[in-house]
Amino acid sequence: MKFKPGLTAGVSFQYNFNPRLSLLATLSYQEKGGKAPPVIVILDSIGTSTGGVTPFLNYYYLTLPVLLQYTIGKKVKYHIAAGPYFSYLLARKDIIRGDNIDPMTLSKSRDLDQPIDLGGTIAIGISIPIRKNVTFSVDGRSDIGFYNTCKIGNDEIHTIKNRTIGLILGVQYNL
């Protein structure tokens, strides 16, 4: 499946064990999905191919990664983090596009998927103070799903494991 850009928005909570080690949890809404390979070939009345149909899969998740974060630096801080993520599938909307047909939207396709996704997250980033108790951060983050989220089967066509790569911009207020 080819990559699709999507939105992630959420709120983070961080508990500091000490100045270097912390536990970070982020509850977020995430859009995932992509362009699947063409699955149906359209034939004319004599059996000649006139085009194909391509599904664009759109998944909407509520995601909670729980990360152990290690930080270095005094004023400007650099951090790495890793840990599991848990996702719940809120909705799925597929758009079917093809040659010589109008696009079709399938919004009831959530029944084809497992509602829960589990995986691992890794992140690396930088935090820059911009005011007293306010920090701007930039993180690179990757999620890798461990399980097939498709209920239909386990062959190559019906195996869907979520993978995301993201650039996360944030503003942190320190209490």
Summary of the structure (lengths in Angstrom):
residues: 175
radius of gyration: 20.3
end to end distance: 42.6
largest distance: 73.6
contacts: 488
relative contact order: 0.17
helix: 2%
strand: 70%
